[in-house]
Amino acid sequence: MLASKTAQSLISRRSALVITPRRMVSSKATITEGVEFDTIAREWRMKWSGDNDKASLAAVQKVLDSVKAEIKAVPGVKSVQRVVCGGCLDYKVVVSVSADKYGDWEGAEFAPEAKFLAAVKDIPGVSTVETQTYTLMPVE
């Protein structure tokens, strides 16, 4: 069973989409027939500037490097991924955790999220700093 009501009623802040699992299939939650998950991801995203030889991108990466060990120590963490788009100037960090551990991480306010977001917001050239929560599953 999933550990928290939050994991059972996952809310994507960006789209206001509510995902309410209807039932558990083994260790997976079922949102609707054929749509199951066992992983919940938290995304931290922002825009960076190409100015000054991409100084904001380099600075954001240094901030991620400074909290990487804390992120990887989150109980239930499955993966930490960084996504960078040089065309639209996106920078994203995706932290995936087991659905049954998500509520614990939420209870810890997604640490070190606040520290990371505060640091990147202070970087000149960084804008549109946002978070989003969603489910992830491999397509097999």
C-alpha distance (Angstrom), angle and dihedral (degrees) to the residues before:
residue distance angle dihedral
M1 . . .
L2 3.80 . .
A3 3.77 114.2 .
S4 3.79 102.2 -129.3
K5 3.76 143.6 28.8
T6 3.78 86.7 -121.6
A7 3.79 90.9 60.5
Q8 3.78 88.7 46.1
S9 3.79 92.8 50.6
L10 3.77 103.2 31.8
I11 3.78 113.5 -171.8
S12 3.78 121.8 -157.9
R13 3.80 103.4 -149.1
R14 3.78 93.9 -159.1
S15 3.77 98.2 55.2
A16 3.81 99.4 21.2
L17 3.78 86.4 -129.6
V18 3.77 113.1 156.1
I19 3.79 116.0 -149.0
T20 3.78 110.9 -162.8
P21 3.78 115.4 -179.8
R22 3.81 111.3 -133.4
R23 3.79 96.8 -160.5
M24 3.77 144.1 -15.8
V25 3.80 120.1 -102.8
S26 3.81 105.1 -164.0
S27 3.82 102.4 -55.5
K28 3.81 94.0 -18.8
A29 3.77 129.4 92.7
T30 3.78 117.9 -134.2
I31 3.79 117.9 -139.6
T32 3.80 92.1 -179.1
E33 3.78 134.6 -28.9
G34 3.79 108.9 -46.6
V35 3.82 95.0 5.2
E36 3.79 109.4 99.9
F37 3.81 133.8 153.4
D38 3.76 142.0 -174.0
T39 3.81 97.9 175.5
I40 3.79 130.9 67.7
A41 3.79 120.9 -165.8
R42 3.77 131.3 -158.3
E43 3.78 114.9 -154.6
W44 3.80 125.5 -158.6
R45 3.78 111.0 -166.6
M46 3.77 140.8 173.1
K47 3.76 144.3 156.9
W48 3.80 120.5 -106.2
S49 3.79 130.6 -161.8
G50 3.77 128.7 -119.9
D51 3.81 89.7 -145.2
N52 3.81 121.3 119.4
D53 3.80 93.4 20.2
K54 3.84 91.7 -52.9
A55 3.81 93.2 -56.4
S56 3.81 93.0 160.5
L57 3.81 91.5 54.4
A58 3.79 91.1 51.1
A59 3.81 90.9 48.0
V60 3.81 93.4 49.8
Q61 3.80 89.9 51.2
K62 3.82 90.0 52.7
V63 3.82 89.7 53.0
L64 3.81 90.8 50.7
D65 3.80 90.1 48.8
S66 3.81 89.4 52.5
V67 3.83 93.4 56.5
K68 3.81 99.3 32.6
A69 3.81 94.7 103.2
E70 3.82 91.3 50.0
I71 3.79 91.8 50.5
K72 3.79 92.9 48.8
A73 3.81 89.8 49.9
V74 3.83 92.4 60.5
P75 3.82 106.9 120.0
G76 3.79 110.2 -106.9
V77 3.82 95.5 15.5
K78 3.79 110.4 158.9
S79 3.79 100.3 178.0
V80 3.77 145.2 -13.2
Q81 3.78 115.9 -148.8
R82 3.77 133.3 -178.6
V83 3.80 120.7 -151.7
V84 3.80 121.3 -166.7
C85 3.80 125.1 179.8
G86 3.79 115.0 -166.7
G87 3.80 91.8 -168.9
C88 3.79 101.4 54.8
L89 3.83 94.0 21.1
D90 3.81 95.5 -122.2
Y91 3.79 122.7 160.3
K92 3.80 117.5 -172.0
V93 3.77 136.0 174.2
V94 3.81 115.2 -160.8
V95 3.80 117.1 -164.5
S96 3.81 112.5 -170.3
V97 3.80 120.6 -163.1
S98 3.78 135.2 176.5
A99 3.79 109.0 -89.1
D100 3.80 90.7 -124.5
K101 3.84 90.7 57.9
Y102 3.80 96.9 43.5
G103 3.82 94.9 90.1
D104 3.79 91.3 55.3
W105 3.80 91.2 51.8
E106 3.79 90.7 47.1
G107 3.81 88.7 51.1
A108 3.81 87.4 55.4
E109 3.83 87.9 53.2
F110 3.81 90.6 -110.9
A111 3.81 91.5 -70.7
P112 2.98 126.1 -129.7
E113 3.81 88.6 26.2
A114 3.82 96.8 94.4
K115 3.81 92.4 49.4
F116 3.82 92.1 48.1
L117 3.81 94.8 46.2
A118 3.81 93.8 46.3
A119 3.80 90.9 51.2
V120 3.81 95.7 48.8
K121 3.81 92.4 45.9
D122 3.82 87.6 61.3
I123 3.82 93.0 55.8
P124 3.82 114.1 102.6
G125 3.82 109.4 -119.6
V126 3.81 95.9 27.2
S127 3.81 116.0 115.8
T128 3.80 142.5 158.4
V129 3.81 96.1 38.9
E130 3.82 108.8 -173.2
T131 3.79 143.2 157.2
Q132 3.78 132.0 -144.3
T133 3.79 135.1 -178.5
Y134 3.80 123.1 -149.8
T135 3.79 142.7 148.4
L136 3.79 124.9 -98.3
M137 3.77 131.0 -158.9
P138 3.79 133.2 162.1
V139 3.78 115.0 -111.7
E140 3.78 107.1 -125.0
